[in-house]
Amino acid sequence: MDIAEVAKRTGVPASTLRYYEKKGLITSVGRQGLRRTFAPAVLNQLALIALGQAAGLSLDEIGSMLSPNGRPAIDRQLLAVKADEIDRTIRQLHAVSRGLRHAAACKAPSHAECPTFQRLLKAAASGALTHRRRGEDIRSPGK
């Protein structure tokens, strides 16, 4: 199928397909006039690339898991590390969400008088929310 058809079926712009080919993530099988053509298997390769990107993998990391024949060569350890990072990010975002919901519903006359909101501010100011991504505890911003 030609590059326009691949772009239409996947929603990936032709310019991105050319870039992926330049990086070695996908391979065209020839040309039809001036247009690149791809084997139907490219659709699965693009789905793997999209999945990897959604997981936060770089194109280089994704490329390392695609063999020259286009079949996946999954790095299970890399995936486990990435899953752990995602879990930490989820916990961090959940803590931020709880803080925002508390601030939105807080009965204190002012957020300056709310101990929970003040702890959230101190945690953010001390970098605890950033450290949380590295597995440290948001409840102990002094560490």
C-alpha positions in Angstrom: 0.0 0.0 0.0 1.3 3.5 -0.7 2.3 6.0 1.9 -1.0 8.0 1.5 -3.0 4.8 2.3 -0.9 4.0 5.3 -1.3 7.6 6.5 -5.0 7.5 6.0 -5.4 4.1 7.8 -3.2 5.0 10.7 -3.6 8.7 11.2 0.2 9.0 11.1 1.2 11.9 8.7 3.3 10.9 5.7 6.1 13.2 7.0 6.2 11.1 10.2 6.2 7.9 8.2 9.2 9.2 6.2 10.9 10.1 9.5 10.2 6.7 11.0 11.7 5.2 7.9 14.8 7.4 8.1 15.2 6.3 11.8 14.9 2.6 10.8 11.6 2.0 12.6 9.8 1.0 9.5 10.9 0.0 6.0 9.3 0.7 2.6 9.2 -2.1 0.1 9.5 0.1 -2.9 8.0 3.0 -4.8 4.9 3.5 -6.9 5.9 6.5 -8.9 7.3 8.9 -6.4 5.3 7.4 -3.5 6.8 4.9 -1.1 5.0 1.7 -0.7 4.7 -0.5 2.4 3.8 -4.0 3.2 0.6 -4.5 5.2 2.8 -5.5 8.2 3.7 -1.8 8.6 0.3 -1.3 10.2 1.3 -3.5 13.1 4.7 -1.9 13.4 3.1 1.5 13.6 0.7 0.2 16.3 3.7 -1.0 18.3 5.4 2.4 17.8 2.2 4.2 19.0 1.9 1.9 22.0 5.6 2.5 22.9 5.1 6.2 22.7 2.0 6.1 24.8 4.1 4.3 27.4 6.6 7.1 27.3 9.3 5.2 25.4 11.6 7.2 23.2 11.8 6.4 19.5 15.3 5.0 20.1 14.0 2.7 22.8 11.2 1.6 20.5 13.7 1.1 17.7 15.8 -1.1 19.8 12.8 -3.4 20.2 12.1 -3.7 16.5 14.3 -6.2 14.6 15.4 -5.5 11.1 12.6 -7.8 9.8 10.0 -5.7 11.6 9.2 -8.3 14.2 9.3 -7.2 17.9 12.3 -8.0 20.0 10.8 -6.8 23.3 13.1 -5.7 26.1 11.1 -7.0 29.1 13.4 -5.3 31.6 12.9 -1.9 29.9 9.2 -2.4 29.9 9.2 -3.3 33.6 11.2 -0.2 34.5 8.8 1.9 32.4 5.8 0.4 34.1 7.3 1.2 37.5 7.8 4.8 36.3 4.2 5.0 35.1 3.0 3.6 38.5 5.0 6.3 40.3 3.6 9.0 38.1 0.1 7.7 38.7 0.6 7.9 42.5 2.0 11.4 42.2 -0.9 12.6 40.1 -3.4 10.9 42.4 -1.8 12.8 45.4 -2.1 16.1 43.5 -5.7 15.3 42.5 -6.6 14.6 46.1 -5.0 17.9 47.2 -6.8 19.9 44.5 -10.1 18.2 45.4 -9.5 19.1 49.0 -8.7 22.7 48.2 -11.9 22.9 46.1 -14.1 21.6 48.9 -12.2 22.9 51.9 -14.4 24.5 54.6 -11.6 26.8 55.9 -12.3 30.5 55.5 -9.1 30.8 53.4 -6.7 28.3 51.9 -4.0 30.1 53.9 -5.8 28.7 57.0 -6.1 25.1 55.7 -3.4 22.8 57.1 -3.9 20.2 54.4 -3.5 22.8 51.6 -0.5 24.3 53.4 1.2 20.8 53.5 0.5 20.5 49.8 2.1 23.9 49.1 5.1 23.0 51.2 5.5 19.7 49.5 5.4 21.4 46.1 7.8 24.1 47.2 10.3 21.7 48.6 10.3 19.6 45.4 8.6 16.6 47.1 6.2 16.3 44.2 9.1 16.0 41.9 11.0 13.6 44.2 7.8 11.5 44.4 8.6 10.5 40.8 11.8 8.9 42.1 10.0 6.9 44.7 10.3 9.3 47.7 7.4 10.1 50.0 5.4 13.3 49.5 4.4 13.2 53.2 7.9 13.9 54.3 8.9 17.1 52.4 11.8 17.8 54.8 13.8 14.7 53.6 
